[in-house]
């Protein structure tokens, strides 16, 4: 039981720390997305993004298997839909809550008096690029 508590504390700390500005071209998007995934998503969605992270058992709703996002959309990975889900800011409040944090807000640094929307958008786009790279193909399903 002490391990999940430590990871919750690490996640909370990661959310409070300011993010340095990302320089375009520093790393390809999927590589930056992987780094963001490891810090913000892995504790719930797991090392392999299959929904079995160490925090998953403590949640009311099991985290999604992020390797099957294309399968849930008739074989097409829909980056706009995935972006909106991660961002989370356009949900209608009266229609139920999200199972995930609202990363569009969490990726903003408090105390900055500047427009952070570009940096927030870039982080979410990088995460989407990484998740696109994880999608299972029909060949993967046949081998499993």
N, C-alpha and C positions, 0 to 999 in steps of 0.2 A: 504493500500500500504506500510505502514511502516513495517509490519511484514515480508514480503518477503525480504526486504532490510536487516533487522536484521539477517535473516537466511543466506543470501548471505555472509554477513560479518563473521558470525560464521563459515560457510563452508570455507571461505578463510583463516581464522585464523587456523582452524583445519588442513588445508593443509600445513601451514607454520611451525607448531610446530613439533619438532622432535619426533619420536616415540621411546619409550623405547623398548629395546630388549624383545622379547617374550620368556619366559621360557617354554620349552616343558613340557607338563603335568600340567601346571598352571590351565587351564580350558579345558574341552573338546572342540574340534575344533568348533562345531556349536555354543557354548556359546561365544567363542572369536569372531566368525563371526558375531553373533548378535550385539555385542558391536561395531564392525567395521561398520556394516550396519547402526546402529543408528547414528553414527558420519558422515559417508560419503555418504550414499545412501538414507536415509529416506527423506531428503528434496525434492528429486525429485520423488522417487518411492513410498513414503508414509509409514505411520505407519504399514499398513498391506501388504506392497510390491505390491499393486495392481495398481501402476502407478498414484496415485492421491495425491502426496505430495504437500506441499504448493508452491513449485517452479514450478510445472508442467505447470501451466497456462502461465508462462512466457517463456516457451521453444517453439521452432519452431516445434519440433517433440515430441509427447506425450511419456513420459517414458513407458517402457514395464511393463506389469503386470508380475512380477517375480514369481507369484504363478502358472503361466501357462507355464513355460518353458518346462516341460515334455510333455504337451499337444501339443506343437508346434513341438515336435520331435517324433511323433507317440507314445506317452505315455511313452517314455524313457527319463529320465533326463540324459543328456550327460555332465558329469563334465568337460571333456576336452574342449568341445566347450564353456561352460560357463566360464571356466578359461580364455580361449583366449579372449573372449569378454571383460571380466573385465580388463585383463592385457592391451590389446589394443596396444601393441608395435609391433605386427607383421602385421599390416595393410599395404596394398600397397598404398602409397601416391596418386598415380594417379587415384585411383579407388574410390574417394569420401572419405569424412571424417566420423568420428564416431560421433554419437550423444552424447556419454559419454566422460568424461575425460579419459585420458590414465592413469589408476591407477597404472600400472607397473612403471611409472615414478613418479607419485604423492606420492606413498608409500615410496619413497626414501627420506632420509634426506639430505638436502644440507649441504655442508661443511664437510661431513665425508669422510675421505680418506680410506675407507674400502669397501670390497665387501658386498653389502647389498642384494644381490640377494636371499640369503636364507631367510632373514626376509620378503622380498617382496613376495616371493613364498608362505611362510607360511601364510601371511595375506590373500592372494588371495585364497589359499586352505581353510582357515577358512571361508571366505565369501561363497565359493562354498558349503561347508558343511552346512552352515546355509540356503542357498537358497534351497538346496536339501530337507531340513526339512520342507520347506514351501509349497512344491508342493501339489496341490489339487489332490485328488483321484477321481475316478468315484463316490464313495459314497458321497464325498463333493459336487460334481456337482448335484447329485440327490437331496440332501437336500436343495440346494439353490433355 
